[in-house]
Amino acid sequence: MWKLISGIFLGWTLGSNDSANVFGTAVAAKIVKYRTAILLTSLFVVLGAVLEGEKCFAAVGELSALSPRGAFTAALAAGISMFIVTYLAIPSSTSQAIIGAIVGAGMVSGIQEFSRLYTIVACWVLTPIGGMILSFLLYHLIGFFIAAYIRSPQMRSHIFFWGLIFAGCLGAYALGSNNVANVTGVYVGAGLLTPFEGLLIGSLSIATGALTYSKGVMMTVGRDITPLDEYAALITVLSGAITVELFTQVGVPVSSSQAIVGGVAGIGLVKGVRTVSRRTLMKILIGWISTPLSAGIVSYVLVKIFQG
């Protein structure tokens, strides 16, 4: 069972990087305490994974026919890539990391189904666009309702706080349901784990990452892209959560990072493009491009070494 170590490591890096997408804006805006955020994230990640995580296993497990050793290598390569971008406080995509690693390993052992890869990549492109559009629309729609019916500033404050708690819990649930397949999908596909074992081990490793090493990326997402007030933070988290959960129903693991960054960018469009930090967006873009490439290269090299 030593082959599972790389998957647990990958899950830890996923939790430490992607949990920022759940409560990052609320924590950076000092509306929700960091400790509260990571505890709620951990709880609802496990819940989402156990209840709905199996829906995305096929997309990962069927992409390439990997042996147990190949599954270990792919997860290790993805984990290494994610650890580097997390250390640099760059929100990145575990979905892209594991798919890149699977493709790298598959170049040695043989890819099963390229059409599945095209579908996944198309969903990656649609994720930030969907998050941005949804954020832009929700900002105006919910804002109209609040302006028309909620006059009391105190009541508005209560609505924003509990709305952020709800949206964060929904985001954590969506993260677990959509991304647990990135952690243990290769093991389920290789026959090393049953689906339930994959869901449980994957979700617990994600939760551990959120609890231990998530604050740096959380600040990048919540503070450095564009300034957010409590209402903008609520809309961003809600739009990101809905976007990811929609792709769970399709059965494709996508990037919660891309969804939430798209949501933040949607807020930036409302406030004016000049408020968006181009330097931070470029930093994130570099992370998105380099993550699957580096994971694929590392995976390819490791498989070659192990075969040799």
C-alpha positions in Angstrom: 0.0 0.0 0.0 3.0 2.3 -0.1 1.9 3.3 -3.6 -0.9 5.3 -1.9 1.6 7.7 -0.3 1.9 9.8 -3.4 -1.9 10.1 -3.6 -2.2 11.2 0.0 0.6 13.8 -0.7 -1.3 15.0 -3.8 -4.5 15.3 -1.7 -2.6 17.3 0.9 -1.3 19.8 -1.7 -4.8 20.0 -3.2 -6.3 21.0 0.2 -3.5 23.4 0.9 -3.9 25.1 -2.5 -7.6 24.9 -3.4 -9.1 25.5 0.0 -8.2 29.1 -0.6 -11.0 29.1 -3.3 -13.6 28.4 -0.7 -13.2 31.0 2.0 -10.2 33.0 0.7 -12.2 36.1 -0.1 -14.1 36.0 3.2 -10.9 35.6 5.3 -9.0 38.3 3.4 -11.9 40.7 3.9 -11.8 39.8 7.6 -15.4 38.7 7.7 -14.7 35.0 8.6 -11.8 33.9 10.9 -9.2 31.7 9.3 -9.6 29.0 11.9 -13.4 28.9 11.3 -12.8 28.8 7.5 -10.5 25.8 7.5 -12.6 23.8 10.0 -15.7 24.3 7.9 -13.8 23.6 4.7 -12.5 20.3 6.0 -15.9 19.1 7.2 -17.7 19.9 3.9 -14.9 18.6 1.7 -15.3 15.2 3.2 -19.1 15.4 3.0 -19.1 16.4 -0.7 -16.5 13.7 -1.6 -18.4 10.9 0.1 -21.8 11.9 -1.3 -20.9 12.8 -4.9 -17.2 12.3 -5.6 -17.6 9.1 -7.5 -19.3 11.0 -10.4 -15.9 12.3 -11.6 -13.8 9.0 -11.1 -14.5 7.9 -14.7 -13.0 11.0 -16.3 -9.7 10.4 -14.5 -9.6 6.6 -14.4 -10.5 6.0 -18.0 -8.1 8.6 -19.5 -5.1 6.2 -19.5 -4.5 2.6 -18.7 -2.1 2.9 -15.8 -0.5 0.1 -13.8 -0.4 0.5 -10.0 3.1 1.8 -10.3 2.0 4.2 -13.0 -0.8 5.5 -10.8 1.8 6.1 -8.0 4.1 7.9 -10.4 1.3 10.1 -11.9 0.1 11.1 -8.4 3.6 11.8 -7.2 4.4 14.0 -10.2 1.2 16.0 -9.8 1.8 16.3 -6.1 5.3 17.7 -6.7 4.0 20.3 -9.2 1.2 21.4 -6.8 3.6 21.7 -3.9 5.8 24.1 -5.8 3.0 26.4 -6.8 1.5 26.2 -3.3 4.9 27.2 -1.8 4.9 30.2 -4.2 1.4 31.1 -3.0 0.0 30.7 -6.6 -3.6 29.3 -6.9 -3.4 26.5 -9.4 -5.3 23.5 -10.7 -4.9 20.0 -9.3 -7.2 18.8 -12.1 -4.6 20.1 -14.6 -1.7 18.7 -12.6 -3.1 15.1 -12.4 -4.3 15.1 -16.0 -1.0 16.4 -17.2 0.7 13.7 -15.1 -1.6 11.0 -16.5 -0.8 12.1 -20.1 2.9 12.1 -19.3 2.7 8.6 -18.0 0.4 7.6 -20.8 3.0 8.7 -23.4 5.1 5.9 -22.1 2.5 3.2 -21.4 -0.2 4.2 -23.9 -3.2 6.6 -23.9 -6.6 4.9 -24.0 -8.9 7.7 -25.0 -7.9 11.1 -26.4 -11.5 12.2 -27.0 -12.0 12.2 -23.2 -9.0 14.5 -22.9 -10.5 17.0 -25.4 -13.7 17.1 -23.3 -11.8 17.8 -20.1 -9.6 20.6 -21.7 -12.8 22.2 -23.1 -14.3 22.2 -19.6 -11.1 23.8 -18.2 -11.5 26.7 -20.7 -15.2 27.1 -19.8 -14.6 27.1 -16.0 -13.1 30.6 -15.5 -15.4 32.0 -18.2 -18.5 30.5 -16.4 -17.3 31.8 -13.0 -16.8 35.3 -14.5 -20.2 35.4 -16.2 -22.0 34.0 -13.2 -20.3 36.4 -10.8 -21.1 39.4 -13.0 -24.8 38.4 -13.2 -25.2 37.5 -9.5 -23.6 40.8 -8.5 -26.3 42.7 -10.2 -29.3 40.4 -9.5 -28.7 39.8 -5.8 -27.6 43.5 -5.4 -30.9 44.6 -6.9 -32.9 42.4 -4.4 -30.9 43.7 -1.4 -31.2 47.3 -2.5 -34.9 47.0 -3.0 -35.9 45.0 0.1 -33.1 45.1 2.8 -32.9 48.7 4.2 -31.3 48.0 7.5 -27.4 48.1 7.4 -27.3 45.7 10.4 -29.6 43.3 8.6 -27.4 43.5 5.5 -24.4 42.8 7.5 -26.0 39.6 8.9 -27.0 38.5 5.4 -23.5 39.0 4.1 -21.9 37.1 7.0 -24.3 34.1 6.9 -24.3 34.2 3.1 -20.5 33.9 3.1 -20.7 31.0 5.6 -23.3 29.2 3.3 -21.4 30.0 0.1 -18.1 28.8 1.7 -19.7 25.5 2.9 -21.2 25.0 -0.6 -17.8 25.7 -2.1 -16.1 23.2 0.1 -18.8 20.6 -0.7 -18.2 21.2 -4.4 -14.5 21.0 -4.0 -14.8 17.6 -2.4 -17.4 16.3 -4.9 -15.4 17.5 -7.9 -11.8 17.2 -7.0 -11.5 14.1 -4.9 -11.2 12.2 -8.2 -8.0 14.0 -8.9 -6.5 12.5 -5.8 -7.4 8.9 -5.9 -9.1 8.4 -9.3 -5.9 6.9 -10.8 -5.8 4.4 -7.9 -9.5 3.4 -8.4 -8.8 3.0 -12.2 -5.8 0.9 -11.5 -7.7 -1.4 -9.1 -5.7 -0.4 -6.0 -8.8 1.1 -4.2 -12.5 0.6 -4.2 -14.5 3.7 -5.1 -15.5 4.2 -1.4 -11.9 3.8 -0.2 -10.8 6.3 -2.8 -13.4 8.8 -1.7 -12.6 8.5 2.0 -8.8 8.5 1.7 -8.8 11.3 -0.9 -11.2 13.6 1.1 -9.3 13.1 4.4 -6.0 14.0 2.7 -7.6 17.2 1.2 -9.0 18.1 4.6 -5.6 17.7 6.2 -4.0 20.1 3.6 -6.7 22.7 4.3 -6.0 22.5 8.0 -2.2 22.7 7.9 -0.9 24.8 4.9 -3.6 26.9 3.2 -3.1 30.5 4.4 -0.6 31.8 1.7 -2.7 30.9 -1.3 -5.8 32.1 0.6 -4.4 35.6 0.8 -3.5 35.6 -2.9 -7.0 34.7 -4.0 -8.8 36.9 -1.5 -6.6 40.0 -1.4 -4.2 40.4 -4.3 -6.4 40.1 -7.5 -8.8 43.0 -6.8 -10.0 44.6 -3.5 -13.2 43.0 -2.3 -15.8 44.2 0.2 -18.1 41.8 2.0 -20.8 41.7 -0.7 -18.2 41.2 -3.5 -16.6 38.4 -1.5 -20.0 36.7 -1.1 -20.7 36.8 -4.8 -17.3 35.5 -5.7 -17.5 32.5 -3.5 -21.0 31.7 -4.5 -20.3 31.9 -8.2 -17.2 29.7 -7.9 -19.1 27.1 -5.9 -22.0 26.9 -8.3 -19.6 26.7 -11.3 -17.7 23.7 -9.8 -20.8 21.9 -8.7 -22.3 22.1 -12.2 -19.2 20.4 -13.6 -19.5 17.7 -11.0 -22.9 16.9 -12.4 -21.3 16.6 -15.8 -18.7 14.2 -14.4 -15.6 16.3 -15.3 -13.1 17.4 -12.6 -12.3 21.1 -13.1 -10.3 23.7 -11.4 -11.9 25.4 -8.4 -9.0 27.9 -8.7 -10.1 28.9 -12.2 -13.7 29.1 -11.1 -13.0 31.4 -8.2 -10.4 33.5 -10.1 -13.0 33.9 -12.8 -15.5 35.0 -10.2 -13.1 37.6 -8.8 -12.4 38.8 -12.4 -16.2 39.2 -12.8 -16.2 41.5 -9.8 -13.3 43.4 -11.4 -15.4 43.9 -14.5 -18.2 45.4 -12.4 -15.9 47.8 -10.6 -13.7 48.5 -13.6 -10.9 46.6 -15.3 -8.3 49.0 -13.8 -9.0 47.6 -10.3 -7.8 44.1 -11.3 -4.2 43.4 -10.6 -2.7 42.4 -13.9 0.5 41.3 -12.2 -1.4 38.9 -9.9 -3.4 37.6 -12.9 -0.3 37.0 -14.9 1.3 35.2 -11.9 -1.8 32.9 -11.8 -1.8 32.4 -15.6 1.8 31.2 -15.4 0.9 28.8 -12.7 -2.0 27.4 -14.8 0.2 26.8 -17.8 3.2 25.5 -16.0 1.4 23.1 -13.7 0.1 20.5 -16.3 3.3 20.9 -18.3 5.6 20.3 -15.4 3.5 17.5 -14.0 3.5 15.8 -17.4 7.3 16.1 -17.8 8.0 14.9 -14.3 5.6 12.0 -14.8 7.1 11.0 -18.1 10.7 11.1 -16.7 9.7 9.1 -13.6 8.0 6.4 -15.6 11.0 6.1 -17.8 13.3 5.8 -14.8 11.1 3.2 -13.1 10.9 1.2 -16.4 14.6 1.4 -16.8 
